[in-house]
Amino acid sequence: MDQGRRMINQWWEEEMGGRPVDHDPGYTALCSRLTLYSEKEGFFRELAAGAMSEVAERTAVAAALGVGQGFSGLHSDVQRVRYVAALRGVASLEPPALYRCKSGKEARARREEGNAALKCGEPKRALLLYSASVMRAPGLGEDMDVDEGLTLSYALANRSAVLLQLGQPALASRDATLALSNGYPESKCHVLLERIGKCEEARGSWPEALAAYEGALGKGVTGEARSRLQQAIQRCRAGGGKKKAKAVKVFTELPPVTGGVSDQLPYAAKSVGVAEAIGDGAGRFAVAVSDVSAGDTLVAEPAFASVLLPEKAGTHCHHCFARLYAPLACPRCSGVAFCSSECLSAAEGSYHPRECTLGSTFIASGMSLLSRLALRMLTRAPLDAQMDALDDFEAEPHTDKLWTKVVEGHAIADCKDKENDLRPKDEGRRYYDASDYRSIMNLITLADERSPVDMLERALMAVFLVKCLRHSSFFKNTVNKDMEEMIGFRSEEEMTAARLLLHYLQMLQFNAHEIFETIYEKKYHFKGSKTQYLGVGIYPTVAFFNHDCYPATTRYFLGTSIVVRALRPLKAGEAIPENYGPVFTKKSRQERQRILRSRYWFICQCKACLGDWPTYEVMGNNAPVKLRCAKTGCWNTITMEAEAIEERELILNPKKENEDRAVSGSREGTTEEDTGKGDSSKNKRKKKSRKSKANKCELCSSSIINQMDKLVRLQSTFTDGLSMMDKAGEGGSQAEVDKATKLFCKCIDGLADCVFPPHRQHILAQDSLRLCINSHGNVYTVDTETTKIKS
């Protein structure tokens, strides 16, 4: 046992009361189970209980007869899913296809309510009702008993009118165009074409406006309408030289990483690398290749796969998680909504047709969001590509080398002499491809540490999801009845899918990230802001970041993409940690260890845990400060009481001292002149402070006055940053937020060279920086009116 392990065991015994960190196995089992399904609702828990009973019965019989082996004796995922699929209660299981279907009658009712709201002068309420109508409306000709099969086109047409009224010409033009393509009556088409012309004219898109007006004129309109169209055509022809760029749906652009992109990690900065920890269980983890400063953008990565919370289906886009304003619906179900035609097309072209008729089934089962994410990972790409990646992983599991791809035609990245590099160029440049399934397969699963019960439940969920997919067109091969009777699967495809799902369900427990948005009561009003959970995603690059109870990074989200930025400076060679939930400022070491051991199955050995750092509540404002000796090669720790720092602050800021004395004097009826104390008192204190032995390093005898003065100045910088945050909340200005960010970064970088952690103000500056950084991500300012689409 090495020295590090002995040290960990020692504080187990001495400071954790002799109990191991994993002192609550029941809580550990619960945490693991909740990553699969709910214990309080849904039919899957009953299915799991039945499977457990049958496995226990089989195991007892096999043991009595001395033949075969139970589930716990299986060693591969193939064996596990085959075992579970053959159980009586599982083999007979046929999950129903439950989903919120279309309804022409409901769509018409919502549209008529929207018409009434519009007549009453309530355009925002009308918009919500028209959107509900769009969501429930069947496609063209699908319900001929209602509106002669034109319910969707009528809903879109009416919504386009209110969108134009609300100052949304782009969305209004989109809806009017969709209404026309969904069979809007020919006799009324000129109305929509004219509306499209108005929308495009408002946007400065003169050619499109001209085409729409000419199309309307070509429908044979007469009288005042014809005259109005002719005038509009003349305006467009006159304004053609003033064409503006046409606004289109633009997916959120990720910010550039600081210092350029890494050659090895395409979504990370050059300052980010990956190291391998040998023998201590830390695995591969992100490290600083070069020095990192507070505020640096380290990673900007799109989600490999993501899933929206079901309860957010009425407020957020099913695909990109953007807030909904005028949503579009799936052509088959009414359970999900999309913010744009682009998102709808992207979902329809990959995963959604395989999941469409199962939305309510998933909810009724009580399965977790991670289980749905495992399914999304399966349905987003062909099985062959996934299976090849899994085979490669099983052939060489958890290799210490990154999975790489080769870009042909490039010189070898590690060759210093590029001009004289004689190696063949087709060897290419090797890099970590976070979009490749190999990057997913090689993330940790802790399969060897799982209990038989845990593995059985995950295998059961994998088989259940495969049976759900039978309602879709995901499986291409012909059903093999004989195979189904023998092993419970209808084809090799199904067994392959179950095997993949079992791997994903293990991996996601430790590698997925919650996606959130920041809620403000008022724009940039940081006080009272909170984060709201939207869904989960998997990010292969960010998965390299290990946990620390004193994190060096923060993360925010742009849609479903993740951005990681530094909260404090790091030296080259240091690990770049994030935080998995419990931070030392809010939870005690014992609480943190319990959470981390139960949820993530590791014992945290960060400095905050080893040093048992105090929480904010225990730390207080008057805690001693641990100054760093600034002399090169010394870096001793000099503990200073808070009063000594305050004294230096009064010396450096006499104005503050005079203000304090004026307040005190006013209470006692005296002034500075009455006492005869002024600058001379300040100079005496300064001289005394310079000569004090307490202001010298005990090891090298160098003065620490400069470090004290630096600390005082940086405290002032922190205060200025807080003031700038308040100004941003008052005026709603991003510029003020950016100024506050710069001030906090300056304070944090400076304090890192001045004090040892934990230092209250240093950590408060990092927390303030986190708030400023989050304002660049998914944000929502609360409105007094509801924006949820109730269909």
N, C-alpha and C positions, 0 to 999 in steps of 0.2 A: 504494500500500500504506500503510495507516494505521500509527500508532505502535505500537499493540498488536500487530499482526502482525509488525512489525519486531523487537519485543522477543522474541516467541515464536521467530522464526527465529534470533535471536542466541543464545538459550540452547540451541537445537538444535545449532548449530555449535560453541559453546564448551563445553557441558557434556554433550551427548549424543554426543560424539566425532565430530561431523560427520555422523552418520547421521540420517535422518528417523525419526520415531517409528514409522512403519509399516515397520519394518526386517525384518519376517517375514511376507511375503504368504502363505506356506504355512500358517502358524498362523492367519492371518485366514480363509483359505478353509476350514480345518478347523473353526474355531469356527462359521462360518456353516452348514456342512454338518451339524454336530451339532444345530443347531436344527431340522433336518428329519428326519434318520434316523441310525441307528447305523452306524458303519463296520466294526464287528466282528461283528455278527449281524443276521439277518433277510434276507428275500429282496428287499427294496426296493433294496438297493445293487446287486444284479445287474441289476434292472430299469433302474436309472439308468445303469449301465455300458453296457447294450445300447442305450439311447436315445441316449447320447452318441455311440456308434459310428455309429448310423444317421444322426444329424444331421450328423456329420463327413462321412460318405459323400455325403449329399444336397448339402451345401455345396460339396464338391469337384466334383461333377458339374455343379451350377449354374454354378460359376465357369468350368469348362471350356467349357460351352456358351454362356456369356455371357447366360444368361436367369435370371429370378427373383431371389430374394434368400434368404439364409440366415436362421437364427433370430435372429442378432444384429442383423439389419436391421429386425426387427419393433418397433413403437412402442406397441402397446396390449396390454392383458391379454387382450382378446378374440382378437386375432391369435395370441398366444402359446399359449393353451390349445387353439385350433383346430389350430394347427400340431402340437402335441404329441399331441393325440388322434388325428390322422391318421397318425402313425408306424406302421409295420407291427407292430412289437413291442408297441405300446400298443393299437392297434385290436383285436388278437386277445386281449388280456389280459382274463381274467374272474376276478377274485379270488374265492376260495372263501369261503363263510360258515362260519367256524369259531368255535365257542363251547362252553362247558361246559354240557352239557344236564342235564336232570333224570334221576334214577335211583331208582326205587322200591326196588330191592334194596339199593343203597348206603344209602338213607335208613333202611330198616328195620334194617340191620346197625349203623349208628351209634346208633339208638335202643336196640337191645338192649344195646350196650356201655354206654350211659348208664344203663340199668336196673341193670346189674351194678355199675357204679361207685357208684350210689346205695345199693345194698344193702351195699356195703363201707364206707359212711360217707364217701364222697368227693363231696359235693354240687357243689363247684366243677368237678371233672372231669366230672361228670355233665352240668352245664350246658353245657360246651363240646361234649360229644358230642350232646346234644339239639339244640344250635344247628346243628351240622353236619348233623344229620338234617333240620332245618327247611330248610336251604339246598338240599339235594339232593332233597327230596320233590316229586313231581309234584303238580299241582293235583287237585282233587276229580274222581274218576272217570277220570283220564287213564291210569292203569296198573292195570287191574282184576285183573291177575295177582298183585299184591302188596297185601295188606291190603284187598282188595276196593275198591281205589281210595281208601282213607282214610288213606294214609301221612302226609300233611301234618297232618291233624287229630290223629292219634295223637302225632306229634312235638310239636305245640303243647300238647296236653293234658299230656303228661309234663313238658314244660319248665315249664309253669305251676306244677306241684307243687313242683319244686325251687326255682323263683323265690320262691314263698311261704316256703319253708323258709329261704332266704337273706335274708329280710327285704326283699323287693322286691314289695310287694302291688300296686302300680300296673301293673308289667310282668306280674305273674302274672294279674291280672284281664284285661289285654289279650289275653294268649295264650289264656286259657280262652274268652274271647268269640270269638276267631278260630277256635278249634277247633270251637266250636258252629256257626259259620257255614260251616265247611268239611265238614259232614256227619257230625259225631261221632254215634255210634250213639244212637238215641233211648232205648234201655234203660239207658244210662249217663249221660244228660244231667244227671240230678239231682246226680251227683257234681260235675260242673263248675259247675253253678249254685250249689251250696252253697259251693264254693271261691271263686266270684266274690263271694258274700255275705260270706265271711270277709275277703277282700281289701278290699272296700269298707268293711266295718265297721272294719277296722284303719286305714283312711284317714279315718274319721270321716264317710264319705258315707252317711248313714243311709237316705235314700230309695232309693238304688241297692242298698244291702245288703238292704233290706226286699223290694224287687222280686225280687231274685235268690233269696232264701230262699223267698218265696211261690211263685216259679216252680218251685223244686225240690220243694216240698211238693205242688204240683199234678201232679207226675209219678207220683203214686200210691205213694209210699214208705210203708213200714210199720215197726212195731217201734221199735227204738232210734233209727234214723235219723229217723223221723217225730217222735219226742219231742224229739230234738236240734234239729230245724228249728223246732218250735213254740217252744222256749225262745229260740232266736235271733231269731225274729219278735217276741217280747215285748220282748227287749232293744232291738231297733231302734225299736220304737214308743215305748219309754221314753226312748231317747236321741235322738229326733228333734229335740228343741229344742236339742241341742248340736252341730248340724251344723257341720262344718268346711268350708272352701273346698276343693273337689275339685282335686287336683293334675292338671294336664294337661301335655302336651308344650309347652314354652315355648321358642321359638327364642331364641338368645342376643341379648339386647338390647344395642344399641350404646350406648356412653357418650355423653353430650352433649358437644358441642364447647365450648371455652372462650369465654365472652363472647357466645354466641348464634350463630345460623346466618347465613351470608352470604346476601345477597339475590341474588347472582349465581351462587354455587356452592352448591347446596342441601346437599351433604354436607360442606362446609367451614365453618370459623369465619369470623366477620366480619373477623378480622385477616388473612385469606388472600385474595389477588387474583391476577390473571394479567397479566403484561406481555409485550410483544413486543419481541424483540431484532432490530434492523434491521442487516443486513449482516454479522453475525459468526457466523452459523450456529447460534446458540443457540435460535432459534425462540421459541415461547411458553413461559413458565416461571412458576412460582409465586413471588410476592413477598409481603412483609409490608406490608399496607395500614396497619396500626398496630403499635405495639411488641408484641413477643412475649417472654414469660418462659419460663424453663426449666420443663418439666412441662406446659405448655399443650397441650390436645388440639386439634389443628389440622384433622384430617379423620377422619371415621368413615363409611366407604363400603362398601356391600355389593358383592360381585363382580358384574360384568356377566356373566361366565361363568367357570367354574372346572372343573378336571379333577383327579381323584385319581390318584396314582401307582398303577399296576397292582399293585405289590408290597404296597400298603397295603390291598388289597381285603379281607383277612381281619381287619384290626384297626380300620378306620375306615369311617364311613358314606360311601357312594358319592356322596351328595348334599351333605351339610353338613359332612363331615369329622370328625364327633364320634366319639369312641372307642366301639366296639361292646361291648355287654354281652349283650343278648338280641336278635340281629339278625333282621330280616325279609328275605325273599328276593324277587327278581323272580319273577313267575309263570311265566316262560319259561326263564330261564337260571340257572345256579348260580355265575356269575362275579362278581357284585356283591352287596353287602349294604347294608341300610338300618337306621338306628337306630330308626326309628319309622314308623308308618303315614303320618304327615304327609310325611316325606321320600320314602317310596315313592310316594305319590300325586303329589307334585310332580314327581318324575322321570318317572313313567309318563305324566303329563299334558303332557310337553314332549319332551325329547330322548331318553330311554332306549329307547322302542320303535324308534327309527331306528338305534340302535347295538347293541341287545341281542344280535343274532346275529353280531356282528362282533368281539366282545371278543378272542377268540383270534387272529383274523385280524390285528388291529392289532399284537398282541404278536409274532406270527410274522413280520410284515413288518419289524420293527425301527424303525418310525416313532417320532419323538420325541413327548414329551408336548405340545410346542407344536403339533405337527401335529394331535394329538387335540383340543387346545383350539380350533384353527381349525374343526374339524368341529363341535365343541359349539356354537360361535358360530353356525354355519350352521343346525343342527338345532333350536335353541331357539325359533325364530320363523319366520313365513311368509317366503317368498322375496320377495314383493312389497315388504314394508316395507324389507328390506335393499337391494333393488335401487334403490328410490327414493332411499335415503340415499347409495348409491354414485354414482348419476347426479348428485345435487346436488354431491357432492364433486368429481367430474370436471369439472363445469361451472365450479366456482370452487375449485380445489385450494388447500389450506393458506391460506385467507383469514386476515387478521390479526384478524378478528372471531370471537368464539366462536360456535359454532352455538347458537342459542337457541330457546326455545319461548315462547309468549305465553300468559299466564293472563288470560283475559277478565275484565272488571269491576274491574280494579285501575287506580289512577292510575299515570302514568308514573314509573318509579323515579328518573329523574334530574331531575325537576321540583322545584325548591326550594319554590315557592309552591303547595302542594297545594290550598289553598282556591280560588285563582284560576286553576287549571289548566283552560284552555278546550279542550284537546285531547280528542278523543273517548276515552272510557274503554275502549272495546273494543280500543284498541291494546294495553292490558294491560301487565303486568310481564314483562320479558324476562329469561330466565335460562338457564344452561347445564344441559341435561338429560343427566346422565350415564347414564341408562337408555335413551337414544335411540341408534339405530345411527349417526346423524350424528356423535355424539361419538367413536365408534370409527373411522369412516372418515377423520376429519380428523387422526388421530394419524400421526406421521411414519413413512414406509416406506423412505426413501432409495432409491427405485426408480431414480433417475437415476445412482446410484453403483454399482449392482449389475453384476457381470460377466455376460456371456451364459451362462456355465456355471451360475452361481448362479440366474439367472432360469429357466433351463431345468429345473433340478432342482425348483424350486418349482412351476413349471407342471405338471411330471410328477406331483408329489405331489397337486396339486389334482385332476388328472384321475383319478388312482388312487382318491382318496377318493370322487369322484363314482361311479366304477364299483362301489365297495363299497356305496354307498347304494342301488344297484339291488336289493339283497337286502331292502330295507325298503319301507315304504309312503310314503317321503318324496316321491317324484315322482308327481304326480297325472295328468299328461297321457299320452295313448296313445303307444306306441312307434312311431316313424317309421323304418322299415327303410331307406328310400331315403336319409334324412338320415344315418343311422348309417354307411352305406356311403360317403357322400361326405365327411363331416367327422368321423366317429367318435363323435358325440353322437346319442342317440336322440330328443332333444327340445330345444326352446329352454330348457326348465327346467334340463336338465343343463348346457347351456352357461353359463347364468346362474349356476348353483351353482359351476361351475369358476372362473368369473371372480371371484366373491366370495371363494372359498377362496384364490385366488392373492393377492388383496389382503390377506386376513387373515394368510396365511403370511409376508408381508413385514412387516406392521405388528407382529405379535407378537414378532418377533425383538428389537425394541428397547423394547417397552412392557409386556411381561408381568412379573409379580412371582411369585417363589417363595413359597408358603404353608408355614408351619412351625409346629411346636409346641415348647415347652421341656420338656426331660426333667430331672426331679430324682431323685436317689437317695433323698432324703428331702424332705418338704414344705418349701419355701422354703430348702432347703439349696443356696445359690447356688454354693458351691465345688464344682466338678465338674459343674455343670449344663451341658447342651449343647442345641443346637437340632437338630431332626429335620425333614427335608424331607418334606412331605406331598403337594404338588401345585403347580399353577400357576393363576393367575387374572389377569384383566385388569380394571383399575380406571381409568376415564377421567379422574377428578379427580386421582388420585395420579400419573397419567402426566405431569402438568404439572411435577412436581418434578424439576429437573435434578440432575446429579451434582456432588458435591464430595468431595475426598479427606478433608476435615474437615467431616463432615456436621453439620447443625444439627438433624436430626430422627432419630427411630428409629421403627420400625413393628412392630406385633404383630398377631396375627390372632385373631378370635373366630369360630370355625368357618371360613367362607370369607371373611368380611368383614375389611377392613383398618382399622386405627386408627393414625394418625400423630400423634406427640407431639414437642414441641420438646425438644431436649437442651441448648440454650444460648440465651441471649437474642438477639433481633434487633431492630434499629431499623427503623422504618417506611421502606419503600423498598428494603430489602435483599432479595436473593433468599433463598428458603427451600429450601436444598438437602437432598437425601437422599444415600445412597451406593449405588452400583451394584455394590459388591463389595470393591474394594481401598481400604483406608484407610491414611493416611500413617504411622500408628503401627506398622503391621505389615509394610508392603512399601515398598521404596525407590521413588524417583520413576521410575526406569527401568522397574522391574517394573510399576508402576501404569500408566504410559503404554503399555506393550506390551499389557497386558490390555485397557485401555479402547479403544485404537485397533483392536485385533483383534476384540473382541467387540461394541463399540458404535459404532465408526467415527468417533470424534471425538478431538481432541487436548485434553486437560484443561488448562485455564488457571486453575485455582483457586490460591489463595494458597499452599497447601502445595506445589504443584508449582512455581510461579514462585519461591518462596523456598527450595525444596529442604529442607523441614523434616525434622528427624531422626526416625528411628523410636524406639520406646520403648527398644530396646536401645542405640542410640547416645546418646539423650538423657540417660540416667542420673539419679540422684537429686541430684547436686550441680551440675547445670547452672546457669549464671547466670540470674537472673530479670529479665525486662524489665518494669519497673514503668511505669505510666502516671502522668504528672503530673496531679494532681487539679485544678489551677487552671483555671478556665473559660477556654477559648480557647487553651490551651497544648497539652495532651495530648502533650507530648514523651515520648520513651522514655528511661528511666534504667535502665541495666544495673547490677544489683546482684549481687555474688557470693553464693553460698549461705551462706557463713560470716557475712555481715552480717545475713542474715535469721535465722540461728540465734541470733546475739547478741541481736537484738530479742526473740526467743522466750524467752530466758533472763531478760531484763529484765521481760517481761510475766508470766512464769510462774516466779517465784523458787522455788516448791516443786519444780519440775522440776530447777532448778539445784542445790538443796540435795540432792535425791535423787541426782543424778549425782555430786555431790561426796562424798556419803556412801559411795557405791559405790567411788569412787576412793580415798577415805581409808581405807576398810576394807582395801583391798588394800595400802596403804602404812603402815598402823598409825597414821594421824592422823585428826583430826576437824576440823570447822569451828572449834570453840572453840580448838583447838591452834594453828591458823594465824592466828587473830585476824581472820579475814575474815567479814563478814556483810553486813548491809544497807548498810553504808557503801560496800562494793565495788560493790554494785548501783547505788547512787545516783551514784557516780563514773562508772560506765560509761554510765548514762543521761544524765548531764550532758554527758559527752564525745560521746556519740552525737548529742545535740541540736545541738552546735556544729560537728560534722564537716562539712567542705565536701562530702564524698562523699555526704552525705544531703540535698543540695539539687539542684534542677533546674538544669541548665546554662543554660537559656534564660531562665527567669523568676526564678530564685533562690529559689523557694518551697520550703519544707521538704517532704520526702517521708516524714517519720517516720510521719505518720498513715496513709499508704498501706502502709508496712511493717507497722505495727501491725494494720491491717485484714487484711493478708495472713496474718499469724500467727493472728489469731482465726478466719479462714475455714479455715485448715488444721486448726485444732482442731475446727471444725464438720464437716469432712470425716471426721476420725477418729471423731467421734461417730456419723456416719452408718454407717461401717463396723461399729462396735460394734453398732448397732441391727440391721444385716443379720445379724450373727452370732447375735444373740438370736432373730431370726425363724427362723433355721435350727434353733436348739435347741428352740424351743417351737412351731414351725409356725403362727405367728400372723400374719395379714394386717395386723393393727393395727401390729405392729412394722415391717413392710415399708412401710406408709404413713408412719410416722414417719421412717424412713430416707429415703424419697423426699423429704419436706419438707426434711430437713437437706441433702440433696444439691442440691436446687433453690436453697436459700438460698446455699449455698457457690458454686454455678456462677454465679448472677446477680451475686453480690458480686465474684467474681474477674474477671468480664468488665469491671467498672469499675476494676479494680485492676492487672491485668497484661495484657500483650500475648501472644497465642499465638505459638509453642507453649509452654505451661506444663504440665509433667508432671502436677502435682496437679490442675490444672483439667481436664485430659483424663481422668485417672483417675476424677474425680468424675462426669464425663459417662458413662464406661463403667459405673460403678456404678449410676448412675441408669437406664441402659438395662436392666440386669439386673432392677432393681426394677419397671420399667414392663412388661417382658415377662411378669412374674408375673401380670399381669391378663389375659393372652391364653390361647391354647390351651396347657394344661400337662398333664403326665402324671407321676405319681410312680411310679417303678419298683416293681413287686411281685415277690415271689420266685416267684410262680406265673405261668405263661404265660396270656395272655388272647387268643391268636390262635386263630381258628376254623379248624380244619383239616378241610376237607370232602373 
